[in-house]
Amino acid sequence: MKLLLDENLSPRLVRRIEDLFPDSLHVRSEGLKQTPDKMVWEYAKSNGFSIVTADSDFYELAIALGSPPKVIWLRGCDYPTAVAEELIRGQAIRIAEFLEDRERAVLILRPQRSATS
C-alpha cells in the first residue's frame, strides 16, 4: 500500500506514517515538486501509488478518469501535520480497506469536530 503525498502536505508526514504505510513517498522526494497534477497522476498510476492530497484537483481527476490511481482526499486540510497524521492513523483500517476495494476511486477523510467547535 504505497501512498504518494501531494505537495500540499508536509514531507514530514511520510516519516510519521511509515509504520502504517512503509512504502509511502512525497512528491518532492520524487522530483515532482510544482509538477502539473496530470503528471503526478500519471506517475502514481505508473508506479502503483495512491495519491493523498488536501485539495480537490485529484478528486476531480479521479471522478473523470477513474482509478488507478486511487485518491485519498483530506478534505478541508488546513490543519497542522500532527492532525493530518492523527486522521490517517485513526482511519488506517478504513484506508487499507479502501485501497483493496477495486470499485472505489476516492476516499474522503475529515477530522472529527470537537463538541466545542
Residue pairs with C-beta under 8 A, 6 or more apart in sequence:
1 21
1 23
1 50
1 95
1 96
1 99
2 21
2 23
2 24
2 25
2 47
2 48
2 49
2 50
3 17
3 21
3 23
3 24
3 25
3 49
3 50
3 51
3 52
3 72
4 24
4 25
4 26
4 27
4 30
4 40
4 43
4 44
4 47
4 49
4 50
4 51
4 52
4 69
5 11
5 13
5 14
5 24
5 25
5 26
5 27
5 52
5 53
6 27
6 40
6 51
6 52
6 53
6 54
6 55
6 58
7 26
7 27
7 28
7 32
7 33
7 34
8 53
8 54
8 55
8 77
9 26
9 52
9 53
9 54
9 74
9 77
9 81
9 84
10 81
10 84
11 26
11 28
11 29
12 81
13 26
13 81
13 84
13 85
13 88
14 24
14 25
14 26
14 29
16 81
16 85
17 24
17 85
17 88
17 89
18 24
20 88
20 89
20 92
21 88
21 95
25 49
27 33
27 35
27 40
30 43
32 39
32 40
32 43
35 43
37 57
37 58
37 61
38 61
40 51
40 58
41 51
41 58
41 61
41 65
41 69
43 49
44 50
44 51
44 68
44 69
45 68
45 69
48 68
49 69
50 68
50 69
50 70
50 71
50 72
50 99
51 58
51 69
51 70
51 71
51 72
52 72
52 74
52 88
53 59
53 71
53 72
53 73
53 74
54 73
54 74
54 75
54 77
54 78
54 84
55 73
56 73
58 71
58 73
59 71
59 73
59 106
59 108
61 71
62 70
62 71
62 105
62 106
63 105
63 106
66 105
67 104
67 105
70 98
70 99
70 104
70 105
70 106
70 107
71 105
71 106
71 107
72 95
72 98
72 106
72 107
72 109
73 106
73 107
73 108
73 109
74 84
74 87
74 88
74 109
74 110
75 108
75 109
75 110
76 110
76 111
77 84
79 111
83 111
86 111
87 109
87 110
87 111
88 95
88 109
91 109
94 107
94 109
95 107
95 109
98 104
98 107
